[in-house]
Amino acid sequence: MKHTISVLVENEFGVLARVSGLFSGRGFNIESLSVAPTLDPSISRMTIVTRGDDQVLEQVTKQLNKLIDTIKVIDFTGYDFVERELALVKVNAEDETRAEVLRIVDIFRGKVVDVTPKSYTIEITGAPAKVNAILDLLQPMGIKELVRSGPVVIGRGPKGWKSS
């Protein structure tokens, strides 16, 4: 089962290594990991996407909570949340495909951020399913390079995490 976990941690040296070590030590692969400071620069939020057995992942969550640098852990599995991802896609843009690439980008509300005589670099943001859908449509044109951020999430509704 897919799990999306958000972890608030102290922004300290070695925290990322300790968190990722918990996953690898229990045989879990981290499918994506995004880390950035919060409003409070001394605190970072990690968004981790992994797949695995619910019981073992519950143990990982308990171990994450025991780490001295961990402030809060939330497994968003089964809860309402907003999920977004960023992708930069370099796609072939030959004379015969340029118009089609631009139509696809427009439909998905993407943005062309770089143009060369032979390629476009496209920025697309949205739910991972949206990113996958545009990639499927661009694939026949020839994707030269792809960079994805992995999803970041935030719970729905007025309740938020206090970082202090």
Rosetta blueprint (number, residue, H / E / L):
1 M L
2 K E
3 H E
4 T E
5 I E
6 S E
7 V E
8 L E
9 V E
10 E E
11 N L
12 E L
13 F L
14 G L
15 V H
16 L H
17 A H
18 R H
19 V H
20 S H
21 G H
22 L H
23 F H
24 S H
25 G H
26 R L
27 G L
28 F L
29 N L
30 I E
31 E E
32 S E
33 L E
34 S E
35 V E
36 A E
37 P E
38 T L
39 L L
40 D L
41 P L
42 S L
43 I E
44 S E
45 R E
46 M E
47 T E
48 I E
49 V E
50 T E
51 R E
52 G L
53 D L
54 D H
55 Q H
56 V H
57 L H
58 E H
59 Q H
60 V H
61 T H
62 K H
63 Q H
64 L H
65 N H
66 K H
67 L L
68 I L
69 D L
70 T E
71 I E
72 K E
73 V E
74 I E
75 D E
76 F L
77 T L
78 G L
79 Y L
80 D L
81 F E
82 V E
83 E E
84 R E
85 E E
86 L E
87 A E
88 L E
89 V E
90 K E
91 V E
92 N E
93 A L
94 E L
95 D L
96 E L
97 T L
98 R H
99 A H
100 E H
101 V H
102 L H
103 R H
104 I H
105 V H
106 D H
107 I H
108 F L
109 R L
110 G L
111 K E
112 V E
113 V E
114 D E
115 V E
116 T L
117 P L
118 K L
119 S E
120 Y E
121 T E
122 I E
123 E E
124 I E
125 T E
126 G E
127 A L
128 P H
129 A H
130 K H
131 V H
132 N H
133 A H
134 I H
135 L H
136 D H
137 L H
138 L H
139 Q H
140 P H
141 M H
142 G L
143 I E
144 K E
145 E E
146 L E
147 V E
148 R E
149 S L
150 G L
151 P L
152 V E
153 V E
154 I E
155 G E
156 R L
157 G L
158 P L
159 K L
160 G L
161 W L
162 K L
163 S L
164 S L
